[in-house]
Amino acid sequence: MLRIENLRASVDGKEILKGLSLEVPAGEVHAIMGPNGAGKSTLSYVLTGRAGYEVTAGTATLDGEDLLALAPDERAARGVFLSFQYPLEIPGVPALTFLRTALNAQRRARGEAEITAPEFLKLARAKAAALKIDFDMLKRALNVGFSGGEKKRMEILQMAMLSPRFLILDETDSGLDIDALRIVSEGVNALRSPERAMLMITHYQRLLDYIKPDRVHVLAGGRIVASGGPELAHELEREGYERYEAAA
Amino acid sequence: MAAVRQTVEHVQALEKYQHGFSTDIEQDFAPKGLNADIVRFISAKKDEPEWMLQWRLEAFERWLAMDEPSWAKVNFPRIDYQDSYYYAAPRAKAGPKSLDEVDPDILETYKKLGIPLREQEVLAGVEGAPRYAVDAVFDSVSVVTTFKKELAQVGVIFCSMSEAIREHPELVKQYLGSVVPVSDNYFACLNAAVFSDGSFVYVPPGVRCPMELSTYFRINAENSGQFERTLIIADKGAYVSYLEGCTAPMRDENQLHAAVVELVVLDDAEIKYSTVQNWYPGDPETGKGGIYNFVTKRADCRGDRSKVSWTQVETGSAITWKYPSCVLRGEGSSGEFYSIAITNGRQQADTGTKMIHLGANTRSRIISKGISAGKSSNTYRGLVSAHPKAKGARNFTQCDSLLIGKRCAAHTVPYIEARNGQAKFEHEATTTRLSEDQLFYVMQRGLSQEEAVQLLVNGFVKDVLQELPMEFAVEAQKLVAISLEGSVG
């Protein structure tokens, strides 16, 4: 599904990703772990096309299609979704309006019919209930005055509504208490399917107890320096990143 | 409602300034230039009584002695007042009695603008459909007013100003110039001398006007100024909601629009006045052409517990210079001002309001949303004052500015004067730049850059949009989107 080869990217002229290669097949969940400043968030922004992140070499394809040539909204329409570490507040735009606008924009881009109002409301009610989000909250401006945990739950709700193919979770566990972490994880696990792939970016092993990865990669110094099964995460938890930072 | 849907579709269908066409019709012009004879010509053309002519001539005399003000934060070359036509009217045999007598070309023009007057009349028969009575002003002359008969049944007078001068002279004499005196300011004084038409509304005591009233202004003729004058009187306990819309063709010359709007509100009455202003803004690159929108709008809350609400969506004009104001004279009277002012390209806007608290326990509320894009300049200028007798006066002001891009400017100039110790004024102001973070977030969810800007801007102006009559809010929202096209990237 996702194939990244020898990717190099700079921000403000400073190279952050230095020849990163990674493959995430459909149906799998991969975790990317690494120390601060290793380039984890940069990777998520490069894959989603944020302005200011300049790709200088390498390729990134989704099912063979060149992702890097597409605008952020075109990547979204092809099923790339980023759950933000710090979701943005959108004053004056109710969450429901935001969701419906986004869903219909993606449908239009794919040449599909727009969702009708009753269909949309039914879908939103069901998904919100599953994530234990009070439906009335969706009438408020998106993320404005929401707690950290509520914002993260809203990210997962958006993900569930938009039904993407390739999901990037950037530090989804940060700012969550145990109950919220469980709810969010259940939401993510519900989206696991043979047609989807996920990339989970995290500092800590904790999240991986809830969302079990198929593979774990260590990102340090702008490259993947080690890959392994879930046991690698436990090893990192015990021994830290020092060894890999030195190697990078 | 079909008319509104058509308007919305129309707006969607076109790009940039979509009202830039002109209509080729036969017109009567007064000779170019301005002198006492032109004032007499206009008055004679309109068959006005002697008192009206004298009123105009007196205004003209005073205007000659005045200087053009220069305090606004706007720049424009000196206006040559002798190089303009002060009267342009579609050539017609006599005043049209019904739509059938109106020049089909004019009706076609309004249709292009999304105001299908005929449909409105047809719709009159549809039960439950919202209805709007329309007064259409083409260049200087009111060409048609719909729904007059139905309104007359409940005693509401809705007609052109010329007709009001002829048919209801006692009301006009009593109220004209009583809110905006003849020599109030340079442009209002000029208007008093040469105003050619406009709308007149009188709602009798205790009557709630059964439909929205609206006027569409269209400047068509070249090198002509438009000087309409609107007078609305809500008698004791009356209520009326009124909307004006404005468009003009694209022309390389600047055209002056110096209108005067007077609102008179008696005891327990309420007027809701909404404006969707979309005059031609001039060329976005060179700044050539466009309308100078120098307008005086004022409401006099004469009665106790009277209420006025101004809502404006200002997207057009090369220069907008206006301050819809409330004189809160009656005890417990209240004034509201909700404004969205958008400038793009090389537009300049200096707009805001004045809330003059004269009576005890008067209240006012100001919500202003300024959006600047391109190389434009957007200034909020407002005055809130409490006079010694205005014990317990209260005001809340919120001014938010949004900057899109790096070459635009936003200014906030609030004047606050409290001349008694029991007035309570609050002022909040923010200036923000449309954030890259927000844009990326929204685009990551699937919206194109332009759609993302629209969504964020609509969120920013929501508090004001919801004050507009619902159907017009939809139209205004589209207008906001069009005004900001190409503002990012």
Interface residues (C-beta under 8 A of the other chain):
Chain A: T48 R50 A51 G52 A71 P72 D73 A76 A77 F81 L82 F84 P87 L88 E89 I90 P91 G92 V93 F98 T101 A102 L103 A105 Q106 A109 A141 Q158 L162
Chain B: S435 E436 D437 Q438 F440 Y441 V442 M443 Q444 R445 G446 L447 S448 Q449 E451 A452 L455 L456 N458 G459 F460 V461 K462 D463
